[in-house]
Amino acid sequence: MIRIAIDAMGGDFGPEPIIEGVIQALDEQTFLPILVGDKEQILEHLPQYYIDKVEFVESTDVIDMSDAAADVRKRKDSSIYKAAELVKSGQAKALVSAGHSGATLASGLFVVGRIKGINKPALATLMPSVTTHKTLVLDVGAVTDCKPQNLLEFAIMGEAYAESILNLPNPKIGLLANGSEDNKGNELTKATFPLLKSLKGFIGNVEGKDIFNGEVNVVVCDGFTGNILLKTSEGVVSTVFDLMKQNIKRSLPAKIGALMMRKKVFKRMKKHVDKDEYGGAPLLGLKECVIIGHGASSPTAFKNAIFQAIKYVESDVNTKIEEILSQIQK
């Protein structure tokens, strides 16, 4: 049975939505959650029926969102640090946290450790596409200042993830730039372009619109650009739905049409673009699985983050990363 360390105290709303997400996940899949945090607080939200389906690891400290990420190295009784130690020691195969993303990243780096040959990890996220396959974008916030070698490693990790997790045998990889021509981009992308030619799936520069039109499966960028892209996309989706609601309310025919489409069209559309359906972002490049969820994760989002972790553990993605690295280095 897959054992997953859960940072039960991380997140904007305390343990309640996290524990509810764990309960929802247990109702659908078989795994063993190890809940790390204040046991008394956790038990307030955990029904009696589920107590023998989980394990507990006591922790008296929590890294708050206002704390510095580097604090985690000296606060070894924090829930995120203890959860990372469970993964390092082999007592768990994955870590899921909706807490301080910087502290989770630091715990992954300094406690879990990196795959040999990977200099920097990358946060990867799935973006909606008009095709049946979503687009994997990385990095979306782990490394804001990148070197060309970092972007090459991101592309390698993205290729491995697309093959092993998304079941895409020959993923198309693009480098995010301000134009699709080979000579477009800034100093970083221009220096990275020739390095990515060593990858079989590299199709060249891509523009932001290509993330959503199905032209590419994996998009590589630095964490600064990727984080802005991610948050802008979330804002656009939210705004579009708000505008739709406003305009529907102004017209009786629109209200009737919306009512007819509500169960099928709108429900499917919302599921396709709702960030809760993606759960969290895997931190690629570490020795074991670390999933970083949004601080405001709902129970559904946390449940799906757990499912991501299970799928990651069941895959051979790290082995695939090492294989591609060895081929490139020859």
C-alpha positions in Angstrom: 0.0 0.0 0.0 1.3 3.4 -0.9 2.1 5.5 2.1 1.7 9.3 1.7 3.0 11.9 4.2 0.3 14.7 4.6 1.2 18.1 5.9 -2.1 18.4 7.8 -1.4 21.8 9.2 -0.3 23.6 6.1 -2.8 25.8 4.1 -4.7 29.0 4.6 -7.6 27.4 6.5 -5.9 25.0 8.8 -6.5 21.2 8.9 -10.2 21.1 8.1 -10.2 21.2 4.3 -7.0 19.0 4.2 -8.6 16.3 6.4 -11.8 16.4 4.4 -9.7 16.0 1.2 -8.0 13.0 2.7 -11.4 11.5 3.6 -12.7 12.0 0.1 -9.5 10.4 -1.3 -9.8 7.4 1.1 -13.4 6.9 -0.1 -12.2 6.5 -3.7 -8.7 4.9 -3.6 -6.6 2.7 -1.3 -3.6 4.3 0.3 -2.2 5.0 3.8 -2.1 8.7 4.7 0.3 9.7 7.5 -1.1 12.8 9.0 1.6 15.1 10.4 0.6 17.9 12.8 -1.3 18.6 16.0 -3.1 15.3 16.6 -5.9 17.0 18.8 -6.7 19.5 16.0 -6.6 16.8 13.4 -9.0 14.5 15.4 -11.5 17.4 15.6 -12.1 17.0 11.8 -11.5 13.2 11.4 -14.6 11.0 11.9 -14.2 7.9 14.1 -14.6 5.6 11.2 -11.4 6.8 9.5 -9.1 6.7 12.6 -7.8 3.2 11.9 -7.3 4.1 8.2 -4.6 6.7 8.9 -1.4 7.1 10.9 -0.3 10.1 13.0 3.0 11.9 13.5 2.9 14.6 16.1 4.3 18.1 15.3 4.0 21.2 17.4 5.2 23.8 14.9 3.8 25.2 11.6 5.5 27.3 9.0 3.1 30.2 8.4 2.7 31.9 5.1 4.4 35.0 6.5 7.5 33.1 7.6 10.7 32.9 5.5 11.1 29.7 3.5 14.6 29.2 4.8 13.2 29.0 8.4 12.3 25.4 7.7 15.9 24.3 8.0 16.1 25.2 11.7 12.4 24.4 12.5 12.7 20.7 12.4 9.6 20.1 14.4 7.4 21.9 11.8 4.8 19.7 10.1 6.3 20.2 6.6 9.8 19.3 7.8 8.7 16.2 9.6 6.6 15.1 6.6 9.7 15.5 4.4 11.7 13.4 6.8 9.2 10.6 6.5 9.8 10.6 2.7 13.6 10.7 3.1 13.6 7.8 5.6 11.4 5.7 3.3 8.4 5.6 5.7 6.4 7.4 3.0 6.8 7.4 -0.8 5.3 10.9 -1.3 4.6 14.2 0.4 1.5 16.4 -0.2 1.3 19.9 1.3 -0.9 22.9 0.8 1.2 24.9 3.1 4.0 27.4 2.6 5.2 26.6 -1.0 8.7 28.0 -0.4 9.1 25.9 2.8 7.8 22.8 0.9 10.3 23.5 -1.9 13.1 23.9 0.7 12.1 20.7 2.5 12.1 18.9 -0.8 15.5 20.2 -1.7 17.3 19.8 1.6 15.6 16.8 3.1 14.3 14.7 0.3 17.1 15.6 -2.1 17.6 16.0 -5.9 18.0 13.4 -8.6 21.7 13.1 -9.6 22.2 15.3 -12.6 19.4 17.8 -11.8 20.6 21.1 -10.6 17.3 22.7 -9.9 13.8 21.2 -9.4 10.8 22.5 -11.3 7.2 23.0 -10.4 5.0 21.6 -13.2 1.3 22.3 -13.8 -1.3 21.2 -16.3 -3.0 23.8 -18.4 -6.3 23.4 -20.3 -6.1 22.7 -24.0 -8.7 22.4 -26.8 -7.5 18.9 -27.4 -8.1 15.8 -25.1 -4.5 16.2 -23.7 -3.7 19.1 -21.3 -0.5 21.0 -21.7 2.3 20.6 -19.1 4.1 23.8 -18.2 7.3 24.1 -16.2 8.7 25.9 -14.3 5.8 27.8 -12.7 7.5 29.1 -9.6 10.4 27.1 -8.2 13.3 28.8 -9.9 12.8 32.4 -10.9 16.3 33.1 -12.2 17.3 30.4 -14.6 20.3 29.4 -16.7 20.1 27.6 -20.0 21.1 24.3 -18.4 18.2 24.6 -16.0 15.7 25.0 -18.9 17.3 21.9 -20.6 16.7 19.9 -17.4 13.1 21.2 -17.1 12.5 20.0 -20.7 14.0 16.6 -19.9 11.8 16.3 -16.8 8.7 17.5 -18.7 9.3 14.9 -21.4 9.6 12.2 -18.8 6.5 13.3 -17.0 4.5 13.5 -20.2 5.5 10.0 -21.2 5.2 8.3 -17.8 2.2 10.1 -16.3 0.3 11.6 -19.2 0.9 8.5 -21.4 2.1 10.5 -24.4 4.8 8.4 -26.2 6.2 11.2 -28.2 5.5 14.5 -26.5 6.0 17.7 -28.4 8.2 20.1 -26.4 8.3 23.9 -26.9 10.3 26.8 -25.5 8.1 29.7 -24.5 9.2 32.9 -26.3 7.7 36.0 -27.8 7.4 34.5 -31.2 7.7 31.1 -32.9 10.6 32.0 -35.1 14.0 30.5 -34.1 15.6 33.8 -33.5 12.9 35.2 -31.2 13.3 35.5 -27.4 15.5 37.0 -24.8 19.1 36.1 -23.9 18.0 33.1 -21.8 15.8 31.6 -24.5 18.2 32.2 -27.3 21.0 30.5 -25.3 18.6 27.6 -24.4 17.3 27.0 -27.9 20.4 25.1 -29.3 20.5 22.9 -26.1 17.0 21.8 -26.5 17.7 20.6 -30.1 19.2 17.5 -28.4 15.7 16.4 -27.4 13.8 14.3 -29.9 10.5 16.0 -29.2 11.7 19.6 -29.4 9.6 21.6 -31.9 11.1 25.1 -31.4 9.8 28.3 -29.9 6.1 28.5 -29.0 3.9 31.4 -28.0 1.6 31.7 -25.1 -1.5 30.9 -27.2 0.1 27.5 -28.2 -0.3 26.3 -24.6 -4.1 26.2 -25.1 -4.5 25.4 -28.8 -3.0 21.9 -28.7 0.1 22.6 -30.7 2.5 21.4 -28.0 2.4 19.0 -25.0 5.2 20.4 -22.8 6.1 24.1 -22.5 9.4 25.2 -20.9 10.1 28.5 -19.3 11.8 30.1 -16.2 9.8 30.1 -13.0 9.3 33.9 -13.0 7.6 33.8 -16.4 5.7 30.6 -15.6 4.3 31.9 -12.4 2.9 35.0 -14.0 1.5 32.8 -16.8 -0.2 30.5 -14.3 -1.8 33.3 -12.2 -2.8 35.3 -15.3 -4.5 32.2 -16.7 -6.4 31.5 -13.5 -7.5 35.2 -13.5 -8.7 35.0 -17.1 -10.7 31.9 -16.4 -12.3 33.4 -13.3 -13.1 36.6 -15.2 -14.6 34.8 -18.2 -17.0 32.9 -15.9 -17.9 36.1 -14.0 -18.7 37.9 -17.3 -20.8 35.0 -18.5 -22.8 35.1 -15.3 -23.3 38.9 -15.5 -24.5 38.7 -19.1 -26.7 35.7 -18.6 -28.6 37.6 -15.8 -29.4 40.5 -18.2 -31.3 38.4 -20.7 -34.2 36.0 -20.3 -33.4 34.0 -23.4 -29.8 33.7 -22.1 -31.1 32.5 -18.7 -33.2 29.8 -20.4 -30.3 28.8 -22.6 -27.9 28.7 -19.7 -30.4 26.5 -17.7 -30.5 24.0 -20.6 -26.7 23.9 -20.9 -26.0 23.9 -17.2 -25.7 20.2 -16.6 -23.8 19.3 -19.7 -21.9 22.1 -21.3 -21.1 24.4 -18.4 -20.4 21.5 -16.0 -17.9 19.9 -18.5 -16.3 23.2 -19.3 -15.9 24.1 -15.6 -14.3 20.8 -14.9 -11.9 21.2 -17.8 -10.6 24.6 -16.5 -11.1 24.4 -12.7 -7.8 24.5 -10.9 -9.3 22.2 -8.2 -9.4 19.4 -10.7 -5.6 19.6 -11.1 -5.0 19.4 -7.3 -1.4 20.5 -7.0 1.9 20.9 -8.8 4.5 18.1 -8.7 8.0 19.3 -7.8 10.0 17.4 -10.5 13.7 16.6 -10.1 13.6 15.2 -6.5 14.4 11.7 -5.4 10.8 11.1 -4.4 7.4 12.6 -5.1 6.5 16.0 -3.6 3.2 17.7 -4.5 2.6 21.4 -3.7 -1.0 22.4 -3.4 -2.5 25.9 -3.4 -2.8 27.5 0.0 -6.5 27.9 -0.4 -7.0 24.3 -1.6 -10.5 23.0 -1.2 -11.1 19.4 -0.1 -11.6 18.5 -3.8 -8.3 20.1 -4.7 -6.4 18.3 -1.9 -8.0 15.0 -2.8 -6.8 15.4 -6.4 -3.4 16.4 -5.2 -3.3 13.1 -3.3 -4.3 11.3 -6.5 -1.5 13.0 -8.3 0.9 11.7 -5.7 -0.4 8.1 -6.1 -0.1 8.2 -9.8 3.4 9.6 -9.6 4.5 6.9 -7.2 3.0 4.2 -9.4 4.9 5.5 -12.5 8.5 5.3 -13.5 8.9 9.0 -14.1 12.2 9.4 -12.1 13.7 6.4 -13.9 12.7 8.0 -17.2 14.3 11.3 -16.2 17.6 9.5 -15.4 17.4 7.6 -18.7 17.0 10.8 -20.8 19.7 12.6 -18.8 22.2 9.7 -19.5 21.3 9.8 -23.2 21.9 13.6 -23.4 25.2 13.4 -21.5 26.7 10.8 -23.9 
